[in-house]
Amino acid sequence: MTFQPFDKIPAFDKSGIDSVIKSVSLVARTNQTVGTEMADFTKQSFEHGTATLKKLTEAKTPQSALEIQAEFMKASYERLVAQVKLVGGLYGELVKEIGKPLEGLSKAKLPVAN
């Protein structure tokens, strides 16, 4: 005995499998790009922090040390915000690309069980 509404749903054919494979490879590519971006960001952050520490050791007055530290904090914040926007944009594009094959499904009418 089969449940009739499931008999009317189209089979998961080759185009469905192709969509899944495309989605998985999009996710993998995006994650690889994000990983590379984060590694670069981490490296730059370390270099920025090291340069700032060197400046701090050369500071002659507490006032100049505070100014160096304030500059460091401001630049770090701005870099972090830019990085968050970049990563958010990459994942936003991923969601749009993965969602394209599903757009047609939202318009499909599935049979209702009686």
C-alpha positions, 0 to 999 in steps of 0.5 A, spaced: 500 500 500 502 506 498 500 513 500 498 517 494 500 524 495 507 521 495 506 517 488 504 524 485 511 528 487 516 528 481 522 523 482 528 526 484 532 525 477 538 527 474 537 535 475 536 534 482 542 530 483 546 535 479 543 541 483 545 538 490 552 537 487 553 544 484 550 546 491 556 542 495 561 545 490 559 552 491 559 551 499 566 548 498 569 553 494 566 559 498 568 556 505 575 555 501 575 562 499 573 564 506 578 560 509 584 564 505 581 571 507 581 569 514 588 566 514 590 573 510 586 577 516 589 573 521 596 574 518 595 582 517 592 582 524 599 579 527 603 584 523 599 590 525 599 588 532 607 587 532 608 593 529 604 597 534 608 593 540 614 596 537 611 603 536 609 602 543 616 600 546 619 606 542 614 611 545 617 617 549 611 619 553 605 616 556 601 620 552 604 618 545 603 611 548 596 612 549 595 615 542 599 609 539 594 605 542 588 609 540 590 608 533 591 601 533 584 600 536 581 604 531 584 601 525 583 594 528 576 595 529 575 598 522 579 592 519 574 587 523 568 591 520 571 590 513 572 583 514 565 581 517 562 585 511 567 581 506 565 574 509 558 576 510 558 578 502 561 571 500 556 567 504 550 572 502 552 570 495 552 563 496 545 563 499 543 566 493 546 561 488 544 555 492 537 558 493 536 559 485 534 551 484 529 552 489 525 558 487 521 553 482 519 549 488 516 554 492 511 555 486 510 548 485 503 545 488 504 539 492 497 534 493 494 534 499 492 528 503 485 526 503 
